[in-house]
């Protein structure tokens, strides 16, 4: 018998569990259902409050939206506040909004 058998297996990090849940199929289906309920509308982070609270994935939800967009299921659009060029005097940042790609279903 080795000494390793005497110790418990280390617990998984809670952040790792959260990220795994965030990129799971049930979350993706829930996000796409929100998009499907509001077709032809640009949605942002706050429009997914129920999904974020249900799965407790607020810390990484922006990455979830980006991942779904990168997979070709949504169309991203940046909305700039002030100038659209960082470094110019009146640049105030931006937010990204998303719309469901035509023909995509959950």
N, C-alpha and C positions, 0 to 999 in steps of 0.2 A: 504494500500500500504506500502511495506517495503522500507527501504532505499536502499536495494540492487538494486531495480528497477531503481534507479537514476544513477547508474554507468554502464559504458560500461563493457562488458565481456573482461577480459584481453586477449591481443593478444597472439598467440602461439609464442614460442621461435623459431627463425629462424633455430637454430641447430636442433630442433625437426622436423621441416618441411623438412630439408635437409636429415636427417636420414630416415624419412618416405619415401621420394622419392627414396633414394638409395636402399631401400629394396622392392621397388614396382615391380610389374610384368613387366612393360615396360622396366625398367632398366635390369632386369634379361634376358629378351628376347634379348635386344641389346647386352649384354655381351656374351650370348650363340651364337649369330650370328657371333660375332668376332671369337670365338673359331671354329665355323663351317666353316668359311671362310679359316681357316688355320689348317686343321686337321693334327694330328700327329706332331704338333709343340709345343714346350714349350713356353708359353707366360708369360710375366710379366707385371707389372703395366704400363709401358710406351706404351705397345701395345694397350691399351684401351684409348688412349688420346682423340679420337673423342667422345667416350661415356662419359668420365669424363667432357669434356668441354660442351657437349650438355646439360647434366643434372646438371652441376655445383656441382658435388659430390666428388671432389678430397679429401676433408678432411676425408672421411670415405670409400673410394673405396677399400682400402686393406681389410676392414671388409667385404665388399660385396664379394670379391673374396674368402675369407675364408668361408663365409656363403654358397656360391655355392659349394665349395669343400666339406664342411662338409655334405651337402645334398647328396653327392655322384655323382654329375654331372661332376666334374673335379677331376683330380689326382694331388696332390701337390708334389713338390720336392724341397728340400732345396739345394741351391748351396752355398758352403762355400768358403770364401776367406781366404787363409792361412789354419790354422788348423781347424778341425771341433769340437774342444773342447774349450768352453769358459774358460778363465783362463790360457791357455797355452800362452807362449810368442808370437807365431806367429798367434794367432787368430785375424782375421780382420773383422769378422762379416759374415753375410750371406744374401741371398735374396731368396724368395720363388717364384718359377715359377709353372705354372699350364698347364695341357693338358686336353683336352676334353676326358671324359670317353667314351669308345667304346659303341656305341649304343644310346647315348644321343642326343636328338634333342631339339631345342628351343620350 
